């Protein structure tokens, strides 16, 4: 498996922005040959993401580096019949076709499932939408901020309390989990094809994935459960499952599910052995009933040391907690480096984020830098059987860039 599990698998990535193209990226990490289909000229609009207001600035197109690594690019103007003919020729030899274009656009460009399935009965046609492919909102555009984050209830649920405004999402926060679900759908269809010899149409959408992410509480609502007051951090119901600020301004979050066993250890770590025998906090029900008092004590205590000191103390005593990381932590996170969560690009020291799947006995490909618009157009056309004269004609008509 030196070349990857999906070596020889041909994937056409006819999608834009994050969730659908990122699923193709995961396939490429395991050796699939992924061809990015984008319009001539500026190419995929997602290339322009870092130029939008509010995004980080720098010399590298960070968004494109992440989503388009390992891929080849062919520039096709699918509004032209000649370009559609090229696409159909590629589809005839492909294993997977990925798109997230709205259904009316797919119909206009001749890339619906009905357009393509008859060209290749082994094709996995994978479509991704904002709100699903049925119902009155089937044609409605969606991004993870609205179709995943807002529509699912997550935007409301994660705010600190009922008096604060709904929380904004960060770029790609919903898209990347969606990409893994979409990847799972594609791989499931490939497994089915191994059994039946036939391709199929698979789909996923932002809305469904958002509700799945919120499903513990959403299921409670579906069951008619009663919800209590949403309390701010200072009035949380459980002091040992709460977050605290350290002397240097950094935060950590405690997650002591084995509270009866671990509370004495925590008290000793905090230098507050008196809490063990304090009748106010003698039992778990007592601690929950007086959580506000206990949180205040913990706030005062955690504020006496920096995060690094608390991390050493808590780790040394086997307590379950997490550092509230900031982006500055990530490039030097040794655990991420040791587990190849962060990996270098081929022939470069720049790191990128690996897809979160590892399989014994096979290697992922070392990430390759993403292509320029249409960088591989001629190469792909030649492999598809076009001679130099035909390629020149396609370029002359504007069908290929």
Secondary structure, DSSP 8 states (H G I E B T S, - for coil): -TT-TTTT-EEEEE--SSHHHHHHHHHHHTT-EEEEEE-STT-SGGGGGGGSTTS---SS-HHHHHHSTT-EEEEB-TTSHHHHHHHHHHHHT-SEEEE---HHHHHHHT-SHHHHHTT-TT-EEEEEESS-SSSTTTT----IIIIIIITTSHHHHTSSSTTS------TTHHHHHHHHHHHHHHHHHHHHHHHHS--EEEEEEHHHHHHHHTHHHHHHHHTT--------GGG-S-GGGSEEE-TTS-EEEE--SSHHHHHHHHHHHTT-THHHH-GGGSSHHHHHHTHHHHHHHHHHHHTTS-HHHHHHHHHHTT--EEE---HHHHTT-HHHHHTTSEEE-TTS--EEE--S---TT-----------TTTTHHHHHHHTT--HHHHHHHHHHTSB-
